[in-house]
């Protein structure tokens, strides 16, 4: 179960059971659904002067999907849009199994490194991040 | 009885993946070397178009193509001209809605279906009912999630024009009492469309005996290639229906302002068909018949029952269909999302399906966000069942530990 233990790190279960920043407040948001597995996540962000001051999320899905929304909401809060974009890119590289520099910048999101060994779970680990990426690019859902 | 060692040798995927425990045959079956070889034989030795060529190779290709259609017809006790080739069962079921439903369904009519359906069986009728202002009614399932004759009777009326039902549920594995339902439907002049995609490898299908009006299945779920499906239609029914698609091969005479169409089944098949796939499907049927559908059913049920017994003895799992009469087990590890669980199986080289299995209505009926589904076929053995039980036990413990650590 080595790969499995590497995938399901404690930080993942912690955020799954006790999600941070859960519940939407009405900021610009993006909703993404993966119909094949039922992951269904909405991520919203409040951005002021190019700084992400708040990120919230809401949804249902597997532990990888739900916990990653919680982790990103803590990691990217307070970052500038430029910093956030760089971290999102770095996270996607890590998930794909590519080498990254300054990996410690990903903080708790580093726990998802093991996902690269399970291609079937990449979607789960990236769905919330893709939603946030769209929010900060201004490609948000209409009300 | 089945010599599973010999059967496994027929499937080259096991040479590449000797550790594989394949429990996803409901999604698609593995492919025997003989089917692959038969398709290669067409491409290598007579890989030309059918019907149109006035030369020997084309005759050979046409011949093999017709032989395969004949095999399909005999396999379901139909006649040659009652077998229409489509891309898959989904396309076949859509075709019925479009060539029959579009023409005969009217405002206020009723179409009966069920929550056990695969999306392909219900959605074409849902959308058609929307367009026609007809009503889609669902047979209330019993407490086990089964379609019963008595529940069907209760919603049957003069208004019912079409009944679209699955023969075997792809999530619950239940066999629908289709023969009785068809008999009742016919008393009200309703036609019945049967989704036989899951039934085709496990039940002897006799379209005349059950008196189905239409029946659909896919080649790839019965040892055949992907990209080939079958729509059976009663001869008298097909003869009065018009094609959906026009083009090459399906017409008889073309004038500046008119066209006459060919006899059935050709009028429903325009363009160059999936020739290699049709021929490959014929080979798959030969294999199934040489083993025997009843033998397949008995064998797969024996392994399933063995696996089921092992799973039911474990704590911390829920089996949704312990009484199923086909080789499908739908279950969950309590409190664990099926996709999280599936990864544990994947890591142990067990391929099983997790999610709603293209049948969201029944997962909603079960009040779950999805299930794990293990399905058994002729190439599975008791070791596969043992492995399923063992890994399930480990998965329960793993997630218990995983969740528990966090609470400390």
Boltz contact constraints between the chains, C-beta under 6 A:
constraints:
  - contact:
      token1: [A, 3]
      token2: [B, 347]
      max_distance: 6.0
  - contact:
      token1: [A, 4]
      token2: [B, 347]
      max_distance: 6.0
  - contact:
      token1: [A, 8]
      token2: [B, 402]
      max_distance: 6.0
  - contact:
      token1: [A, 13]
      token2: [B, 402]
      max_distance: 6.0
  - contact:
      token1: [A, 13]
      token2: [B, 406]
      max_distance: 6.0
  - contact:
      token1: [A, 14]
      token2: [B, 406]
      max_distance: 6.0
  - contact:
      token1: [A, 17]
      token2: [B, 406]
      max_distance: 6.0
  - contact:
      token1: [A, 37]
      token2: [B, 339]
      max_distance: 6.0
  - contact:
      token1: [A, 37]
      token2: [B, 355]
      max_distance: 6.0
  - contact:
      token1: [A, 38]
      token2: [B, 369]
      max_distance: 6.0
  - contact:
      token1: [A, 38]
      token2: [B, 370]
      max_distance: 6.0
  - contact:
      token1: [A, 62]
      token2: [B, 337]
      max_distance: 6.0
  - contact:
      token1: [A, 62]
      token2: [B, 339]
      max_distance: 6.0
  - contact:
      token1: [A, 62]
      token2: [B, 340]
      max_distance: 6.0
  - contact:
      token1: [A, 63]
      token2: [B, 340]
      max_distance: 6.0
  - contact:
      token1: [A, 118]
      token2: [B, 343]
      max_distance: 6.0
